[in-house]
Amino acid sequence: MGPSGRSWLVVLLVSATLCAHVSAAASNDTTLLAAERTRRKDPLDGLRYYTGGWNISNRHYLASAGFSAAPVFAFAALWFVAVAAAALIACCCSCCCRGGGGSSSYSYSRRVFALSLLLLLVFTAAAVIGCAVLYDGQGKFNGSTTATLDYVVRQADGAAATMRNFTGLLQTAKTVGGGVASLPADVARSIDDVAGRVDAASDELTARTASNSRRIRTALDTIRKVLIGVAAVMLVLVLLGFVFSLTGKKSLVSIVVFLGWIIITATLILSGTFLLLHNVIGDTCVAMDEWVVQPQGQSHTALDDILPCADAAVTAEALRRSKDVNFQLVSKLNELVSNVSNRDVPAQVGPPLYYNQSGPLVPLLCSPYNAADLSDRSCAAGEVTTDNAQQVWQRYVCRATGSSGQEVCSTVGRLTPAMYSQMVTVAGLSDGLRGQSPALADIASCVTVRRAFQTVSQRGCPPLRRDSGRLYQALLAASLAAMLAAAAWVVHSRERRRRRESERFKVSPYRLPIEEKVLLNSPRRPYRRV
């Protein structure tokens, strides 16, 4: 699908589910799709396995898909609780120590300081790279989903345009030819009825597609903004934490760590959400594959919410009526040619039967359908097709004199210029109706939708699966890198403070007891404030 083959598909409505556009479960006559792949434990049903197949409007399906991302959500909860507990314990210890001894001790090691600085640089760089990968991943994901959505919308709009063009041709057929091939009154009334029903079906298809597209685009735009915001905020926090840790500003480091605790928790939750989305995209692609290989007369499926088939009864009736109208037009035109233009009428007979026509007989227009059952027929010898009718009939046009509607040939020929123009118009209309028949037949049998889903499945699903998988992995990696960076901020800022305090409160070894002189020469030397 190049750009045309990528996308909403999905995800189309898959992304819309993240915005809580869910409705009631599908009716009992819905055919199940991707039943095996979607058989997951449902937390809303006592952890029993969900058996309803792919259906993004079913809350049990969404809950079972979300349960597949439970490990990530559990990790987010563990991180949130663990950091809160660690902060509480550290606060209690700090208060107890401060109230007990009244003195503070500081230990400093160059090796520990250097190691903390190295880890700070490594983890900060990893977090920055994670933010960059996250930003790049959201751009690719948004591009693939938007491309798929655009493709699906184009298919629906193309089907609706075909139906509207068809009704326009039918309406033109009522008055075409100016009497050269006028249709019977009952046929004209049936055209109005069929055209109205087809227009209503095309309007419904357009409205449903536009509504789905609008919801999906809103969801995709929200997702893009959230991901960009997360990447930007996390990048700023990482850089601030790095700077504050290097400068040893304990209070500012604590503030950044607190903010990082919140944003990392949110990022982990977002990673689990995109793991859910990744699973739903895979389910959607499998559902499309199964829908494509189903018999032509499949019942209603949940995929109708993405790209619905047109009303089969209406389009089938419109197709039959178009064949009837086409046959009537060609028959009326050939009757005129046979009974008037190709007939040498006595001079006393007035217009329009006689207008001084003469010369070779005008060939008849090939009727595309048999009279009995409107089945396709081959052209007989001597008939002209709609493709070359204009060039062939041009040789039978005479020069005419007289007013419009009362033209008389002044040269050899059996068609006046006005008759020729009307006959060419009828031939063009017949060709247009026949040309619309295959597209209308595809719409009536849902082949258009089948072809669209097949294209999306073959060309759109691979990039969708890849980009959604990379996106949740990027979110998870960025969260882990930020966790390690936050730990490095705390450790390095503590070691930097210890080095600064050790330099301020150095004590001469001559004033220490013998047992403390031994400790003074150890790699990690304690000092006390004097």
PERAFEN-V123924 format. One record per backbone hydrogen bond with DSSP energy under -1.0 kcal/mol. CO is the residue of the C=O (numbers start at 1). NH is the residue of the N-H. Records with the same first field share a line. If there is no record, write none. Layout:
CO=NH  NH
This chain:
1=5
7=10
8=10
10=12  14  15
11=15
13=17
15=18
16=19  21
17=20
20=22
27=30
33=54
34=38
36=39
38=40
40=50
42=45  47
45=48
48=42
55=58
58=62
59=63
60=64
61=65
62=66
63=67
66=69
67=70
69=73
70=74
71=75
72=76
73=77
74=78
75=79
76=80
77=81
78=82
79=83
80=84
81=85
82=86
83=87
84=88
85=89
86=90
87=91
88=92
89=93
90=94
91=95
92=96
93=97
94=98
95=99
96=100
97=101
106=527
109=113
110=114
111=115
112=116
113=117
114=118
115=119
116=120
117=121
118=122
119=123
120=124
121=125
122=126
123=127
124=128
125=129
126=130
127=131
128=132
129=133
130=134
131=135
132=136
133=137
134=138
135=139
136=140
137=141
138=142
139=143
140=144
141=145
142=146
143=147
144=148
145=149
146=150
147=151
148=152
149=153
150=154
151=155
152=156
153=157
154=158
155=159
156=160
157=161
158=162
159=163
160=164
161=165
162=166
163=167
164=168
165=169
166=170
167=171
168=172
169=173
172=175
175=178
177=180
184=188
185=189
186=190
187=191
188=192
189=193
190=194
191=195
192=196
193=197
194=198
195=199
196=200
197=201
198=202
199=203
200=204
201=205
202=206
203=207
204=208
205=209
206=210
207=211
208=212
209=213
210=214
211=215
212=216
213=217
214=218
215=219
216=220
217=221
218=222
219=223
220=224
221=225
222=226
223=227
224=228
225=229
226=230
227=231
228=232
229=233
230=234
231=235
232=236
233=237
234=238
235=239
236=240
237=241
238=242
239=243
240=244
241=245
242=246
243=247
244=249
248=250
249=253
250=254
251=255
252=256
253=257
254=258
255=259
256=260
257=261
258=262
259=263
260=264
261=265
262=266
263=267
264=268
265=269
266=270
267=271
268=272
269=273
270=274
271=275
272=276
273=277
274=278
275=279
276=280
277=281
278=282
279=283
280=284
281=285
282=286
283=287
284=288
285=289
286=290
287=291
288=292
289=293
291=294
295=298
300=31
301=304
302=305
303=306  307
311=315
312=316
313=317
314=318
315=319
316=320
317=321
318=322
319=323
320=324
321=325
322=326
323=327
324=328
325=329
326=330
327=331
328=332
329=333
330=334
331=335
332=336
333=337
334=338
335=339
336=340  341
337=342
340=343
343=345
346=349
350=354
355=409
364=384
368=377
370=374
375=370
380=383
384=366
388=392
389=393
390=394
392=395
393=396
394=397
396=414  415
399=410
401=408
403=406
408=401
413=358
415=398
416=420
417=421
418=422
419=423
420=424
421=425
422=426
423=427
424=428
425=429
426=430
427=431
428=432
429=433
430=434
431=435
432=436
436=440
437=441
438=442
439=443
440=444
441=445
442=447  448
443=446
446=450
447=451
448=452
449=453
450=454
451=455
452=456
453=457
454=458
455=459
456=460  461
460=464
461=465
462=466
463=467
464=468
465=469
466=470
467=471
468=472
469=473
470=474
471=475
472=476
473=477
474=478
475=479
476=480
477=481
478=482
479=483
480=484
481=485
482=486
483=487
484=488
485=489
486=490
487=491
488=492
489=493
490=494
491=495
492=496
493=497
494=498
495=499
496=500
497=501
498=502
499=503
500=504
501=505
508=511
509=512
513=517
514=518
516=520
517=521
519=522
